[in-house]
Amino acid sequence: MAFCVMLYALLAARPGDGVVANGSTPPHATPADGTTPAATPTLGEPKELAVCQAQEPNTLFIYGGPSRGARNVLEAIYDGPIDTLSYEFQPGILEKLPSLDDGDAVVQNVAVREGDKVVDARGEVVQLLRGTWVVDAEGEDVVYSGGDVTMAQMVVTYTLQAGIVWADGQPLTSDDSVFSFELAGEFESPSVRLLWDRTSSYEAADELTVVWTGAPGYLDAFFYLNFYQPLPRHVWGLADAETLTSAEVARRRPLGWGPFAVEEWEEGDHITLVRNPHYFRADEGLPYLDRVTFRFVGDLELALQLYRSGECDVIAQDVIEGEDMTPLLELAQSGSIHLIHSRSSEWEHLDFGIQTRSTDRPAALFADVRVRQAVALCTDRERIAAEAFPQAATSVAHSYVAAEHPLYAGGDLTRWSFNPADGRSLLEEVGWHDSSGDVIRQAQGVPGVPDGTKFEATLLTTHSDPARERTAAILTENLADCGIGLTVEYLTDEDFYEDGPEGPILGRKFDLALFSWLNDLGALCWLYLSDEIPRSANYWDGSNTPGYASDGYDDACLAALEALPGSEEYEAYHRAAQEIFSQELPVLPLYYVPKYVAARPGVAGVILDPSQYLELWNIESFDFTPIPSDQG
């Protein structure tokens, strides 16, 4: 299923209420200059921290399909190899990220012939045969008819930092990354095969250098991420992928190079990690902690019990999500706990049924762009953002790209402020009138809608989220003020996200729908390409659930996706696609969903970053100095 979720807002905290905004640490735990304090453990008193998370990891083998709970632990075992901060990639264990400007990433022309592996004009990996459509080196779509044809090919060079060693003290080399590539080729997981199949070769040039060569025709916008996470050939080299999937040495005690190593895993209860003495940042005093224990708690109630008993110092965001936060807010108000919050990658949006397959109405009510614009004007998104999360108001979204993202279109976007009068005027212009004196508008001359039809719509959403229920209530009130009758229908997650063509969302059988997407680090213009409209041709698995089709948007988005980062075209086309999106409104962006972590007073270094899915991305910088109860 193609569904994801979205992007979040910076939350303002009142001084002294125990809620810490944007991932900052409590005043008494952080020096005045804002730096994280270095650990100065007293001999015989190791620094320990307990993290409560919702689920026990399923596996710690990176190619075994690690769950969210597993990835939290893996953040402590591995450092990188490539990190993310504020939607910018960081080199981690690499000397630098390759770039076209520096010459460690190049696009070369190569001659290919019948039988060679290439990426065709549709982006599929194929064997080159006569009649295959490919993109030649000049950027033209051509039909292969035999002989040689020249195509573009990417070659990217990655250089490891010198001196990095595994937790057993053995050197980490480029051959460990090559070993990881070889293992990846033994798996059939689509997420693993996507890059592997589009790779022509992956070879070590020397002990610290590895070279990735893409299949001809594959120009990857995120080429700098095509470095395979090293795995220890000197420990795992004699085992095949199937053996490693179930082997203790890979599944439960993988060897890493990060700040911590696995000490024990007590099934159903906890995993304990200890400081890695060979960590490559040890000369910086990292990690600050000597031991970290991950406890598996299932829900917030149990986490708070363990917190009160001193067995839990940090409550992870997967425990807090979707829970009643009242107990946490009460503890925060008293100063007994600190709530750290930030934007996340999750953005809530209102989808319009533009090309709807609903059989119970004469035409899609929201096919006319002016009607969608009217709904935007009639919707008080500032109020929705303030009331969706009453514990700390979030901010309004204006695009599918986060405001902090380097590709955010900013001033080029059309911003729809709350203006019901203008919204009513637009509805009148389309032919939705209230001349009858009815509180609900009626059609008079609306294309495809019989005169006298009342403007009554159904909003589909899920009942598992209190913030979503508050949002739906305000939408109902706002649209009623503009003469649109709204009925809210709450579905289970299973029914809401049911596969098409039967499902209401993926089957495009809705008037309005309220849900969220989870952004990745790219600018997700592809979500609303016309090719992404769910239909039989794509097995009803497209992301463009409104059925939005715009030649201008398609052209801008496809040009952006074909351009390479660093080029003027790359930024310009991404901004152009957002500009069209904000004017034509296939969906109305509403707000960014906040993410939270709760921490005991004295815990420092917890920084939530909007572009980071996990809160433990910098666990090497976590510190904990217990504060006596009469002080905290």
Residue pairs with C-beta under 8 A, 6 or more apart in sequence:
1 497
1 499
1 506
1 541
2 506
2 541
2 542
2 543
3 497
3 515
3 517
3 543
4 517
4 518
4 519
4 520
4 543
5 345
5 346
5 347
5 516
5 517
5 518
5 593
6 344
6 345
6 346
6 347
6 348
6 349
6 397
6 516
6 517
6 518
6 519
6 592
6 593
7 343
7 344
7 345
7 346
7 347
7 397
7 402
7 519
7 592
7 593
7 610
8 342
8 343
8 344
8 345
8 346
8 347
8 394
8 592
8 593
8 594
8 595
8 610
9 343
9 385
9 394
9 395
9 396
9 397
9 591
9 592
9 593
9 594
10 21
10 22
10 342
10 343
10 395
11 19
11 21
11 22
11 341
11 342
11 389
11 392
11 393
11 394
11 594
12 21
12 392
12 393
13 19
13 20
13 21
13 341
13 392
16 335
17 332
17 333
18 331
18 332
18 333
18 334
18 335
18 336
18 337
18 338
18 339
19 332
19 338
19 339
19 341
19 391
19 392
20 26
20 338
20 339
20 340
20 341
21 341
21 342
21 392
22 341
22 342
22 608
23 340
23 341
23 342
23 606
23 607
23 608
23 609
24 30
24 34
24 340
24 607
25 36
25 338
25 340
25 603
25 604
25 605
25 606
25 607
26 338
26 599
26 601
26 602
26 603
26 604
28 601
28 602
28 627
28 631
28 632
29 37
29 601
29 602
29 603
29 604
29 623
29 625
30 36
30 37
30 604
31 37
36 288
36 604
36 605
36 621
36 623
37 288
37 604
37 623
37 625
38 285
38 288
38 623
39 47
39 285
39 288
39 289
39 623
41 47
41 290
46 290
46 291
47 288
47 289
47 290
47 291
47 623
47 624
47 625
48 289
48 290
48 291
48 292
48 293
48 624
49 289
49 291
49 292
49 293
49 313
49 314
49 603
49 622
49 624
50 292
50 293
50 294
50 295
50 306
50 311
50 312
50 313
50 314
51 72
51 292
51 293
51 294
51 295
51 312
51 313
51 314
51 316
51 616
52 295
52 297
52 302
52 303
52 306
52 307
52 312
52 314
52 315
52 316
52 319
53 69
53 72
53 294
53 295
53 296
53 297
53 316
53 318
53 319
54 69
54 296
54 297
54 298
54 299
54 316
54 318
54 319
55 67
55 68
55 69
55 296
55 298
55 318
56 69
56 267
56 268
56 296
57 66
57 67
57 69
57 70
57 72
57 73
57 271
58 64
58 65
58 66
58 67
58 69
58 70
59 65
59 66
59 67
59 70
59 245
59 251
59 252
60 66
60 70
60 73
60 74
60 77
60 250
60 251
60 252
60 253
60 254
60 262
61 244
61 245
61 250
61 251
61 254
62 74
62 229
62 231
62 254
63 183
63 184
63 187
63 189
63 192
63 241
63 244
63 245
64 245
64 250
64 251
65 189
66 74
68 318
68 614
69 294
69 296
69 318
71 613
71 614
72 294
72 316
72 614
72 615
72 616
73 271
73 273
73 294
74 256
75 258
75 614
75 616
75 617
75 619
76 258
76 259
76 260
76 273
76 292
76 616
76 619
76 620
77 254
77 256
77 258
77 260
77 261
77 262
77 273
78 229
78 256
78 257
78 258
79 92
79 93
79 256
79 257
79 258
79 259
79 279
79 280
79 281
79 620
80 90
80 91
80 92
80 93
80 94
81 92
81 93
81 94
81 227
81 229
81 230
82 89
82 90
82 91
82 92
82 94
82 97
82 224
82 225
82 227
83 89
83 90
83 91
83 92
83 617
84 90
84 521
84 609
84 611
84 612
84 617
85 609
85 611
85 612
86 404
86 609
86 610
86 611
87 402
87 404
87 405
87 406
87 521
87 610
87 611
88 406
88 611
89 97
89 224
89 225
89 521
90 97
91 97
93 160
93 161
93 164
93 172
93 230
93 257
93 280
94 158
94 159
94 160
94 161
94 227
95 159
95 160
95 161
96 102
96 104
96 159
97 224
98 104
98 105
98 156
98 157
98 158
98 223
98 224
99 105
99 224
99 566
100 106
100 107
100 564
100 566
100 567
101 566
104 156
104 157
104 158
104 159
105 154
105 155
105 156
105 157
105 223
105 224
106 154
106 155
106 156
107 152
107 153
107 154
107 155
107 219
107 564
108 152
108 153
108 155
109 137
109 150
109 151
109 152
109 153
110 150
110 151
110 152
110 153
110 216
111 148
111 149
111 150
112 118
112 128
112 148
112 149
112 150
112 151
112 216
113 128
113 147
113 148
113 149
114 128
114 129
114 130
114 144
114 146
115 127
115 128
115 129
116 127
116 128
116 216
117 125
117 126
117 127
117 128
117 200
117 215
117 216
118 125
118 126
118 127
118 128
118 132
118 134
118 151
118 215
118 216
118 217
119 125
119 126
119 198
119 214
119 215
119 216
119 217
119 218
120 126
120 132
120 133
120 134
120 217
121 133
121 134
121 135
121 141
121 217
122 133
125 197
125 198
125 215
126 132
128 134
128 144
128 149
129 144
130 144
130 145
130 146
131 143
131 144
131 145
132 143
132 144
133 141
133 142
133 143
133 144
134 141
134 142
134 144
134 149
134 151
134 217
135 141
135 142
135 151
135 152
135 217
136 142
136 149
136 150
136 151
137 150
137 151
137 152
142 149
151 216
151 217
152 216
152 217
152 219
153 200
153 213
153 214
153 215
153 216
153 217
153 218
154 212
154 213
154 214
154 218
154 219
154 220
154 223
155 211
155 212
155 213
155 214
156 211
156 212
156 213
156 214
156 223
156 224
156 226
157 205
157 209
157 210
157 211
157 212
158 174
158 177
158 209
158 210
158 211
158 212
158 227
159 208
159 209
160 172
160 173
160 174
160 177
160 208
160 209
160 210
161 208
161 280
162 208
163 280
164 171
164 172
164 257
164 280
165 171
165 172
165 257
165 278
165 280
166 172
166 232
166 234
166 235
166 255
166 256
166 257
166 278
167 255
167 256
167 257
167 258
167 261
167 276
167 278
168 232
168 235
168 255
168 278
169 278
170 232
170 234
171 207
172 230
172 257
173 204
173 207
173 208
173 230
174 204
174 205
174 206
174 207
174 208
174 209
174 210
175 204
175 207
175 233
176 230
176 231
176 232
176 233
177 202
177 204
177 210
177 227
177 228
177 229
177 230
178 202
178 203
178 204
178 210
178 228
179 230
179 231
179 232
179 233
179 236
179 237
180 228
180 229
180 230
180 231
181 196
181 199
181 202
181 228
183 231
183 241
183 244
184 192
184 195
184 196
184 228
185 196
186 240
186 241
186 242
187 193
187 241
195 226
197 215
198 214
198 215
198 218
198 220
199 212
199 213
199 214
199 215
199 226
200 213
200 214
200 215
200 216
201 211
201 212
201 213
202 210
202 211
202 212
202 213
202 228
203 210
203 211
203 213
204 210
204 211
205 211
210 227
210 228
212 223
212 226
212 227
214 220
214 223
214 226
219 562
219 564
220 226
221 522
221 561
221 563
221 564
221 565
221 570
222 521
222 522
222 565
223 564
224 565
230 257
232 255
235 249
235 255
236 244
236 249
236 250
239 247
239 250
244 250
244 251
245 251
249 255
252 262
252 265
253 262
253 265
254 262
255 261
256 276
257 276
257 278
257 279
257 280
258 276
258 279
258 620
259 275
259 276
259 279
259 281
259 286
259 287
259 619
259 620
260 273
260 274
260 275
260 276
260 287
260 292
260 619
261 273
261 274
261 275
261 276
262 271
262 272
262 273
263 272
263 273
263 274
263 291
264 271
264 272
265 271
265 272
268 296
269 295
269 296
270 293
270 294
270 295
270 296
271 293
271 294
272 291
272 292
272 293
272 294
273 291
273 292
273 293
273 294
274 290
274 291
275 287
275 289
275 290
275 291
276 287
279 286
279 287
279 620
281 620
286 620
286 621
287 619
287 620
287 621
287 622
288 605
288 620
288 621
288 622
288 623
289 622
289 623
289 624
292 619
292 622
295 306
295 311
295 312
297 303
297 306
297 312
297 319
299 319
299 323
300 315
300 319
300 320
300 323
300 324
300 327
300 328
303 312
303 315
303 319
304 315
304 327
304 328
304 331
306 312
307 313
307 315
307 337
307 598
307 600
313 599
313 600
313 603
313 624
314 597
314 598
314 599
314 600
314 603
314 606
314 622
315 328
315 597
315 598
315 599
316 597
316 615
316 616
317 595
317 596
317 597
317 615
320 328
320 596
320 597
320 598
321 595
322 464
322 465
324 466
325 391
325 596
328 337
328 339
328 596
328 598
329 339
329 391
331 337
331 598
332 338
332 339
332 598
335 601
335 632
336 601
336 632
337 598
337 599
337 600
337 601
338 598
338 599
338 600
338 601
338 603
339 391
339 596
339 597
339 598
340 596
340 597
340 598
340 599
340 606
340 608
341 392
341 594
341 595
341 596
341 597
341 608
342 594
342 595
342 608
342 609
342 610
343 394
343 395
343 402
343 404
343 592
343 594
343 595
343 610
344 592
344 593
344 594
344 595
344 610
345 402
345 518
345 519
345 520
345 610
345 611
345 613
346 516
346 517
346 518
346 519
346 592
346 593
346 595
347 397
347 400
347 402
347 516
347 517
347 519
347 589
347 590
347 591
347 592
347 593
348 388
348 397
348 467
348 468
348 471
348 514
348 515
348 516
348 589
348 590
348 591
348 592
348 593
349 397
349 514
349 515
349 516
349 517
349 587
349 588
349 589
349 590
350 375
350 379
350 475
350 512
350 513
350 514
350 587
350 588
350 590
351 505
351 510
351 512
351 513
351 514
351 515
351 545
351 546
351 586
351 587
352 366
352 372
352 375
352 512
352 546
352 585
352 586
352 587
352 588
353 364
353 365
353 366
353 508
353 510
353 511
353 512
353 513
353 546
353 547
354 364
354 366
354 367
354 372
354 546
354 547
354 548
354 549
354 586
355 364
355 367
355 508
355 533
355 546
355 547
355 548
355 549
356 364
356 508
356 509
356 510
356 511
356 547
357 501
357 507
357 508
357 509
358 364
358 509
358 510
358 511
359 509
361 511
362 448
362 449
362 450
362 453
363 447
363 448
363 449
364 448
364 547
365 371
365 449
365 455
365 457
365 511
366 372
366 375
366 511
366 512
366 546
367 448
368 430
368 446
368 447
369 583
369 584
369 585
370 426
370 427
370 429
370 430
371 426
371 427
371 430
371 432
372 584
372 585
372 586
372 588
373 416
373 423
373 426
373 585
374 423
374 424
374 426
374 427
374 430
374 482
375 423
375 479
375 482
375 484
375 588
376 416
376 423
376 585
376 588
377 416
377 417
377 418
377 419
377 420
377 422
377 423
377 426
378 418
378 420
378 423
378 424
378 478
378 479
378 481
378 482
378 484
379 416
379 418
379 475
379 478
379 479
379 588
380 418
380 474
380 478
381 396
381 416
381 418
381 588
381 590
381 591
382 396
382 418
383 418
383 474
384 470
384 471
384 474
384 475
384 590
384 591
385 393
385 394
385 395
385 396
385 590
385 591
386 393
387 393
387 470
387 474
388 394
388 467
388 468
388 470
388 471
388 591
389 467
389 593
389 594
392 594
394 591
394 592
394 593
394 594
395 403
395 591
395 592
396 589
396 590
396 591
397 589
397 590
397 591
397 592
398 413
398 415
398 582
398 589
399 408
399 409
399 413
399 578
399 581
399 582
399 589
400 517
400 519
400 523
400 524
400 525
400 527
400 528
400 578
400 581
400 589
401 407
401 408
401 409
401 519
401 523
401 524
401 574
401 578
402 408
402 519
402 592
402 610
402 611
403 410
404 610
404 611
405 523
405 611
406 571
407 523
407 571
407 574
407 575
408 578
409 574
409 575
409 578
409 579
409 582
412 575
412 578
412 579
413 578
413 579
413 582
414 579
414 582
414 583
415 582
416 585
416 588
420 478
420 481
420 482
423 482
424 482
424 483
427 441
427 455
427 482
427 483
427 484
430 446
431 443
431 444
431 445
431 446
431 449
432 441
432 442
432 443
432 444
432 446
432 455
432 483
433 441
433 442
433 443
433 444
434 440
434 441
434 442
434 483
435 442
435 444
436 442
438 454
439 480
439 483
439 485
440 454
440 455
440 456
440 483
440 484
440 485
441 454
441 455
441 482
441 483
441 484
442 451
442 452
442 453
442 454
442 455
443 449
443 450
443 451
443 452
443 453
443 454
443 455
444 451
444 452
445 451
446 453
454 485
455 483
455 484
455 485
456 484
456 485
456 486
456 487
457 479
457 484
457 485
457 486
457 487
457 511
457 512
458 486
458 487
458 488
458 489
458 510
458 511
458 512
459 472
459 475
459 476
459 486
459 487
459 488
459 489
459 511
459 512
459 513
459 514
460 489
460 491
460 496
460 504
460 505
460 510
460 511
460 512
460 513
460 514
461 468
461 472
461 488
461 489
461 490
461 491
461 496
461 513
461 514
461 515
462 468
462 490
462 491
462 492
462 493
462 496
462 515
463 469
463 490
463 491
463 492
464 492
464 493
467 593
468 514
468 515
469 490
471 514
471 590
471 591
472 488
472 514
473 488
475 486
475 514
476 486
476 488
479 485
479 486
480 486
486 512
491 504
495 503
495 504
496 503
496 504
496 505
496 515
497 503
497 505
497 506
498 504
498 505
498 506
498 507
499 506
499 540
499 541
500 506
500 507
500 508
500 534
500 535
500 540
500 541
501 507
501 536
501 540
503 509
503 540
504 510
504 513
505 513
505 515
505 545
506 534
506 540
506 541
506 542
506 545
507 534
507 540
508 533
508 534
508 545
508 546
508 547
513 545
516 593
517 524
517 527
517 543
521 611
523 560
523 574
523 577
523 578
525 553
525 556
525 557
525 560
525 561
525 574
525 577
525 578
525 581
526 532
526 543
526 557
526 561
527 543
527 544
528 543
528 544
528 546
528 548
528 553
528 557
528 581
528 586
528 587
529 544
529 553
529 554
529 557
529 558
530 544
530 548
530 549
530 550
530 554
531 538
531 542
531 554
532 538
532 542
532 543
532 544
533 542
533 544
533 547
533 548
533 549
534 540
534 541
534 542
534 544
534 545
535 542
544 586
546 586
546 587
548 584
548 586
550 580
550 584
552 580
553 577
553 580
553 581
553 584
556 573
556 576
556 577
556 580
557 573
557 577
559 569
559 573
560 569
560 570
560 573
560 574
560 576
560 577
563 569
563 570
563 573
564 570
595 608
595 615
597 606
597 608
597 615
599 606
600 624
600 626
601 627
601 632
602 624
602 625
602 626
602 627
602 632
603 622
603 623
603 624
604 622
604 623
604 624
604 625
605 618
605 621
605 622
605 623
606 615
606 622
607 618
607 621
608 615
609 617
616 622
